[in-house]
């Protein structure tokens, strides 16, 4: 009989969740670059969003089962929730492609999508470094995520400005403003993830 309960590996599931996030952001870049077969591309992102929900539920289930955690319980919950929030926004943006029946691109779409993808890749690397307790690398990656979020803000503002200046169709503007806002919001939440990771480092370094 085990005297002390075995510590559950939360980093394993965080790695899966953040890798799933990269897959979704990569699929969105493909969607942004290629307007052929939009429904199929959006469906593939939806399937990744569903997988993300399962991983979030599994994190909470594990959290409720154990007293021993490698980092604070509230940080585990916050990290799982915010990663899932990024994924939800990627799916929401993809879903609008289908809902709005978009048929032509807006300036800045691909650039913003790639910036978001770079953010998700940095989150994945930061989680791996956190698992390895390489805290200085985690901090460097958090700085990179903050830089990427600032970059995304600039891309978003420039895209919205050009659209309002050059586009005459108000329906086009309404559609693309909502899609771009979802992507920009996703990068904002990536910065929230970085803030959570920095807090974990400060508590454990």
Order of alpha helices (4+ residues) and beta strands (2+ residues): alpha-alpha-alpha-alpha-alpha-alpha
